């Protein structure tokens, strides 16, 4: 399951990017009970029983397919995506749970889930589609919901010159806390500005990844400023990077910073970043989540 960066500046709740940092989950059905082993991120912190997000998601998927709940579930989780940093760790867990349940249910007396239904359930459980879309599909995604609440997405391929760099801090921030700072209403001028910038960002990421164009396209007025009091160090780093000409945004709900660099701007990052940030260059993951079945002999 790839990490993801959502919102992408002006693309609030709509634009998402899949990154080549992965969580791996091994799942099997057992005779009884829930057994979970967690390695890497979250080890010693996460629930190791029914409260684990992958287990809860698997059970929701079994119910959606009309499959009887299994007597037991065993998971081995190798987590590389940092938790509560704005890199889609919860989306990865949700997508893993649904895909694992679908794979394990095949061949049993029950229905199945189409890819469209997988996306719909993932969106329902996550609450919004902009992180689960790139996790499932890979690449750059545009996601939206219609008036009935039905989620849809379009997958695009970012230009090969795009070089994502994530700047991960040593502190955390919950999505709920960050979302709670957003106002119910925003000025019409700010909404219009973001609509134009989001459209420009799609063009800049897929057609013309020029530094000046990316910098203009990543300007946001809808969410980053309102969330800044919860993560002042993140807001300050974004400001410094942008003043240096780096197209930087808050990744997801934060506090990680995402820089959408090219060969002309990637070397401008390090001088602006302190020692308490981990600089991690990444590639765009082109494929999204997938299931690997054990080899049979």
Legacy VTK file of the C-alpha trace (Angstrom):
# vtk DataFile Version 3.0
C-alpha trace
ASCII
DATASET POLYDATA
POINTS 297 float
0.000 0.000 0.000
1.648 3.257 -1.070
1.866 6.379 1.030
-0.162 9.272 -0.286
-0.121 13.033 -0.124
-3.537 14.635 -0.444
-4.886 18.189 -0.840
-1.742 19.276 -2.755
-2.111 22.960 -1.922
-5.277 24.204 -3.636
-6.639 20.707 -4.301
-8.406 20.416 -0.948
-10.228 17.072 -0.601
-9.747 16.407 -4.318
-6.124 15.997 -5.474
-3.862 13.188 -4.306
-0.469 11.757 -5.186
0.800 8.203 -4.585
4.377 7.927 -3.278
6.828 5.033 -3.314
6.825 4.388 0.437
4.894 1.251 1.292
3.102 -0.572 4.069
2.846 -4.340 3.623
0.163 -6.487 5.229
0.067 -10.295 5.277
-3.386 -11.615 6.149
-4.826 -15.071 6.661
-7.949 -16.611 8.136
-7.423 -18.819 11.176
-9.407 -21.035 13.474
-10.046 -18.483 16.195
-9.065 -15.147 17.671
-7.140 -12.170 16.296
-3.345 -12.269 16.143
-1.441 -9.193 14.958
2.261 -8.531 14.610
3.331 -4.957 13.827
6.839 -4.111 12.653
8.138 -0.632 11.927
5.900 2.415 12.321
3.342 2.018 15.097
4.995 -1.019 16.681
4.068 -1.111 20.351
1.464 1.621 19.856
-1.302 0.160 17.705
-4.180 -1.988 18.917
-3.306 -5.650 18.441
-6.876 -6.913 18.586
-10.292 -6.165 17.142
-9.614 -2.427 17.354
-6.823 -2.547 14.760
-7.889 -0.543 11.717
-7.071 -3.284 9.218
-9.153 -5.811 11.191
-12.089 -3.419 11.529
-11.911 -2.704 7.804
-11.738 -6.392 6.895
-14.851 -7.050 8.934
-16.655 -4.161 7.245
-15.664 -5.577 3.855
-16.843 -9.089 4.763
-20.196 -7.610 5.798
-20.449 -5.616 2.557
-19.799 -8.784 0.522
-22.260 -10.825 2.541
-19.503 -13.110 3.802
-19.801 -14.734 7.205
-17.261 -13.294 9.597
-14.256 -15.630 9.937
-13.522 -17.312 13.243
-10.025 -15.883 13.304
-7.757 -13.389 11.552
-3.958 -13.223 11.618
-2.062 -10.162 10.387
1.584 -9.351 9.951
2.030 -5.618 9.303
5.303 -4.141 8.095
4.659 -0.403 8.337
6.907 2.175 6.713
4.430 5.064 6.433
4.732 7.419 9.440
1.553 7.757 11.485
-0.285 11.052 12.038
2.037 12.903 9.673
-0.223 13.552 6.663
1.099 10.706 4.489
-2.002 8.523 4.348
-1.227 5.807 6.897
-4.916 5.336 7.756
-5.869 5.235 4.077
-3.237 2.559 3.489
-4.652 0.491 6.360
-8.204 0.845 5.056
-7.241 -0.103 1.506
-5.217 -3.047 2.823
-8.155 -4.311 4.858
-10.616 -4.173 1.979
-8.286 -5.776 -0.557
-7.253 -8.489 1.910
-10.873 -9.323 2.712
-11.796 -9.429 -0.980
-8.891 -11.755 -1.762
-9.610 -14.069 1.175
-13.345 -14.202 0.406
-12.936 -15.417 -3.154
-14.022 -19.010 -3.513
-16.348 -18.806 -0.524
-20.140 -18.804 -0.823
-20.562 -15.065 -1.148
-20.417 -12.128 -3.442
-17.425 -10.053 -4.456
-16.456 -6.398 -4.600
-15.685 -4.676 -7.889
-12.894 -2.113 -8.013
-15.576 0.593 -8.013
-17.142 -0.905 -4.894
-13.725 -1.153 -3.221
-13.195 2.571 -3.814
-16.689 3.376 -2.559
-16.219 1.419 0.671
-12.740 2.870 1.233
-14.140 6.387 0.813
-17.002 5.615 3.189
-14.650 4.352 5.881
-12.025 7.092 5.412
-14.578 9.881 5.137
-13.284 11.497 1.937
-11.763 10.132 -1.267
-8.594 12.141 -1.902
-6.226 9.798 -0.024
-7.779 6.413 -0.819
-7.940 7.244 -4.545
-4.159 7.453 -5.127
-3.535 4.601 -2.702
-5.725 2.307 -4.803
-4.921 3.650 -8.274
-1.427 5.130 -8.007
-0.224 8.235 -9.840
-1.996 11.577 -9.564
-5.722 11.353 -8.879
-8.640 13.752 -8.977
-11.452 12.544 -6.729
-14.915 13.918 -6.065
-18.339 12.974 -4.728
-21.647 13.790 -6.382
-24.784 15.057 -4.663
-25.764 11.524 -3.687
-22.416 11.003 -2.000
-21.086 8.635 -4.665
-17.315 8.943 -5.054
-15.495 8.898 -8.380
-11.919 9.440 -9.490
-9.713 10.044 -12.506
-6.098 8.878 -12.612
-3.407 10.910 -14.375
0.320 10.374 -14.834
2.556 13.175 -13.523
5.333 14.411 -15.776
8.573 12.449 -15.404
10.429 15.596 -14.295
8.370 15.883 -11.086
10.468 14.973 -8.041
8.399 14.793 -4.826
10.315 15.414 -1.613
8.676 14.953 1.781
9.913 16.735 4.891
8.789 14.731 7.892
8.867 16.374 11.343
9.383 14.761 14.725
5.867 15.688 15.896
2.400 14.451 15.001
-0.987 15.968 14.258
-4.306 14.153 13.984
-6.474 14.721 10.931
-9.446 15.416 13.196
-7.604 18.201 15.008
-6.481 19.816 11.760
-9.907 19.542 10.123
-11.551 21.011 13.201
-9.804 24.339 12.570
-11.460 24.881 9.195
-14.243 27.487 9.030
-17.702 26.615 7.742
-17.596 29.425 5.174
-14.809 31.051 3.165
-14.745 34.214 1.031
-15.918 33.766 -2.546
-12.660 35.301 -3.792
-10.621 32.647 -1.970
-12.758 29.836 -3.380
-12.379 31.243 -6.886
-8.621 31.602 -6.479
-8.294 27.993 -5.357
-10.415 26.703 -8.230
-8.098 28.404 -10.707
-4.939 27.242 -8.944
-6.153 23.627 -8.721
-6.817 23.552 -12.462
-3.404 25.096 -13.081
-1.761 22.532 -10.802
-3.104 19.619 -12.841
-1.596 21.204 -15.959
1.702 21.949 -14.220
2.037 18.400 -12.863
1.177 16.622 -16.092
2.154 19.006 -18.892
4.547 21.805 -17.926
6.424 21.178 -14.670
8.178 24.539 -14.671
9.227 25.911 -11.254
7.422 29.243 -11.632
4.265 27.541 -12.835
4.343 24.970 -10.021
4.922 27.712 -7.460
1.890 29.671 -8.651
-0.198 26.507 -8.984
0.403 25.381 -5.385
-0.892 28.567 -3.764
-3.726 27.846 -1.326
-6.284 30.019 0.463
-8.778 27.440 1.714
-7.125 25.299 4.382
-3.403 25.725 5.077
-3.666 29.159 6.665
-6.515 28.111 8.943
-4.594 25.041 10.112
-1.326 26.894 10.716
-1.944 27.503 14.468
-1.928 23.729 15.034
1.430 23.315 13.250
3.355 26.619 13.282
6.673 24.957 12.430
5.114 23.410 9.342
3.605 26.715 8.278
6.945 28.477 8.775
8.813 25.874 6.721
6.293 26.104 3.888
6.700 29.893 3.932
10.506 29.728 3.818
10.557 27.163 1.037
8.110 29.096 -1.097
10.079 32.302 -0.614
13.121 30.370 -1.860
11.194 29.355 -4.975
10.271 25.797 -3.938
6.637 24.732 -4.627
5.904 23.514 -1.087
2.556 22.570 0.464
1.251 20.852 3.577
0.964 17.124 2.909
-2.560 15.975 3.651
-3.645 17.391 6.991
0.013 17.818 8.025
2.390 18.223 9.653
4.615 16.794 6.879
5.582 19.208 4.093
5.561 18.107 0.455
7.795 19.834 -2.080
6.941 19.274 -5.745
10.417 19.816 -7.084
12.139 19.563 -10.430
15.835 19.388 -11.241
15.923 23.194 -10.975
14.519 23.393 -7.439
15.442 20.185 -5.564
18.764 21.618 -4.346
17.039 24.662 -2.815
15.418 22.624 -0.039
18.227 21.646 2.339
19.349 25.196 3.273
15.817 25.990 4.523
15.307 22.854 6.616
16.471 22.369 10.195
17.819 19.219 11.807
14.445 18.221 13.250
13.016 17.458 9.792
13.742 14.278 7.880
14.245 15.025 4.172
13.114 12.093 2.045
13.145 12.295 -1.772
10.535 10.045 -3.344
9.131 8.924 -6.657
5.503 8.845 -7.705
4.108 5.334 -7.336
2.469 4.548 -10.705
0.444 1.440 -9.829
-1.204 1.789 -6.437
-2.139 -1.010 -4.041
-1.984 -4.617 -5.133
-2.428 -8.112 -3.725
0.223 -10.800 -4.028
-0.961 -14.347 -3.509
1.406 -16.948 -2.001
2.958 -19.323 -4.476
1.454 -22.790 -4.533
3.531 -25.892 -5.066
LINES 1 298
297 0 1 2 3 4 5 6 7 8 9 10 11 12 13 14 15 16 17 18 19 20 21 22 23 24 25 26 27 28 29 30 31 32 33 34 35 36 37 38 39 40 41 42 43 44 45 46 47 48 49 50 51 52 53 54 55 56 57 58 59 60 61 62 63 64 65 66 67 68 69 70 71 72 73 74 75 76 77 78 79 80 81 82 83 84 85 86 87 88 89 90 91 92 93 94 95 96 97 98 99 100 101 102 103 104 105 106 107 108 109 110 111 112 113 114 115 116 117 118 119 120 121 122 123 124 125 126 127 128 129 130 131 132 133 134 135 136 137 138 139 140 141 142 143 144 145 146 147 148 149 150 151 152 153 154 155 156 157 158 159 160 161 162 163 164 165 166 167 168 169 170 171 172 173 174 175 176 177 178 179 180 181 182 183 184 185 186 187 188 189 190 191 192 193 194 195 196 197 198 199 200 201 202 203 204 205 206 207 208 209 210 211 212 213 214 215 216 217 218 219 220 221 222 223 224 225 226 227 228 229 230 231 232 233 234 235 236 237 238 239 240 241 242 243 244 245 246 247 248 249 250 251 252 253 254 255 256 257 258 259 260 261 262 263 264 265 266 267 268 269 270 271 272 273 274 275 276 277 278 279 280 281 282 283 284 285 286 287 288 289 290 291 292 293 294 295 296
